[in-house]
Amino acid sequence: MPDEALHNTLKVQRALRNLTQADLATMAGVTRKSVNAIETGRMIPSVLLALKLADVLGVPVDTLFSRRPFALAPVPLAPVPLAPVPAGSAGGPASAR
């Protein structure tokens, strides 16, 4: 099986809540070094720790961890073509006078 990575948004989710690594570590019952290692991708957490971190941060576990990279920005939607408005109806081109 090729190398697989586990991508995470732990640092972003932690920062959104104004928590330090030490704060999150205390809340999750792990060391600050463990939180740092997970955030930087040097450590893959156990399933139980991933669930605990999600619970502590109040988000679903798949908000924190994914096998696919997270998008950094929303994907733009394709423009939806508008149906033409018949002439003479409200919002249509003005009639020549």
Rosetta blueprint (number, residue, H / E / L):
1 M L
2 P L
3 D L
4 E L
5 A L
6 L L
7 H E
8 N E
9 T L
10 L H
11 K H
12 V H
13 Q H
14 R H
15 A H
16 L H
17 R L
18 N L
19 L L
20 T L
21 Q H
22 A H
23 D H
24 L H
25 A H
26 T H
27 M H
28 A H
29 G L
30 V L
31 T L
32 R H
33 K H
34 S H
35 V H
36 N H
37 A H
38 I H
39 E H
40 T L
41 G L
42 R L
43 M L
44 I L
45 P L
46 S L
47 V H
48 L H
49 L H
50 A H
51 L H
52 K H
53 L H
54 A H
55 D H
56 V H
57 L H
58 G L
59 V L
60 P L
61 V H
62 D H
63 T H
64 L H
65 F E
66 S E
67 R L
68 R L
69 P L
70 F L
71 A L
72 L L
73 A L
74 P L
75 V L
76 P L
77 L L
78 A L
79 P L
80 V L
81 P L
82 L L
83 A L
84 P L
85 V L
86 P L
87 A L
88 G L
89 S L
90 A L
91 G L
92 G L
93 P L
94 A L
95 S L
96 A L
97 R L
